[in-house]
Structures are given as C-alpha cells and as structure tokens.
Amino acid sequence: MSKANQHDKLAVRLGMILTGLFSGKRLHIDELANEHNVTARTIQRDINQRLLYLPIDSEKGWYSLDKAFLHDIYKGRCR
C-alpha cells in the first residue's frame, strides 16, 4: 500500500471515530477494529496518541467523550 493510501485510510478512520465520539456514541474497540480492518492495538494507538487532546473516557474496551465536555460544546462554552 502506498504512503498516500495509508494516510487516506488513517484520515478516514480518525474522521469516523471523531464523528462517532462527537455524536455522543460509545464506541467499542473491537467493533472499530473490525469496521476499519485494523487491529485493536491500532485503534488504541489512534485514541491514546492521535486523539490525546480530547477528554475520552474508557471502560472495558468502550470509548466515549466526557459528557460534561460534550455538553459544553453543544452549549457553546468550549473554545
């Protein structure tokens, strides 16, 4: 796979994860890995390193954005 295709795949995966999180969904690591044809470790890396700046809660393989953070965003309090 070319570097451009790898970057495109990463961008799409991160975009879809962000869309799910900002929609208030709880995402499971195994479901994300299967959906994007990558390992669970890759999804962990995406969340723990590439999305480090977000307040992501995790519990037993489930990931979601902190509810107070989401509330503030939708009330226009986060900048």
C-alpha positions in Angstrom: 0.0 0.0 0.0 1.4 3.4 -0.9 2.0 6.1 1.7 -0.8 8.2 0.3 -3.3 5.3 0.7 -2.1 4.7 4.2 -2.6 8.3 5.1 -6.0 8.3 3.5 -7.0 5.2 5.4 -5.8 6.8 8.7 -7.7 10.1 8.0 -10.9 8.3 7.2 -10.6 6.1 10.3 -9.9 9.1 12.6 -12.7 11.1 11.0 -15.2 8.3 11.6 -14.0 7.8 15.2 -14.3 11.6 15.8 -17.8 11.7 14.2 -19.0 8.9 16.5 -17.5 10.4 19.6 -18.9 13.9 18.9 -22.3 12.3 18.2 -22.3 11.1 21.8 -21.9 7.4 20.9 -20.0 4.8 22.9 -17.6 3.0 20.6 -16.1 -0.4 21.2 -12.5 -1.1 20.3 -13.2 -4.5 18.7 -16.1 -3.1 16.6 -13.9 -0.3 15.4 -11.0 -2.6 14.5 -13.3 -4.9 12.5 -15.0 -2.0 10.8 -11.7 -0.5 9.7 -9.9 -3.8 9.1 -7.1 -3.0 11.6 -6.0 -4.4 14.9 -7.4 -3.4 18.3 -3.9 -2.1 19.0 -4.1 0.3 16.1 -7.4 1.7 17.4 -5.8 2.0 20.9 -3.0 4.0 19.3 -5.4 6.2 17.5 -7.3 7.0 20.6 -4.4 7.2 23.1 -1.9 9.0 20.9 -3.6 10.7 18.0 -6.7 11.9 19.9 -4.8 12.5 23.1 -6.1 16.1 23.3 -9.7 15.0 23.8 -11.2 14.0 27.2 -12.0 10.5 26.1 -13.4 8.1 28.8 -12.7 4.4 28.5 -14.1 1.4 30.3 -13.6 -2.2 29.3 -13.0 -1.5 25.6 -15.7 1.1 25.3 -14.7 4.7 24.5 -16.8 7.9 24.7 -16.3 11.6 25.1 -16.6 13.1 28.6 -20.3 14.1 29.0 -19.5 17.5 30.5 -17.2 18.2 27.6 -19.9 17.3 25.1 -22.4 19.4 27.0 -20.2 22.4 26.9 -19.5 22.1 23.2 -23.2 21.9 22.4 -23.9 24.8 24.7 -21.2 26.9 23.0 -19.0 27.0 26.1 -15.9 25.3 24.7 -13.5 27.2 22.5 
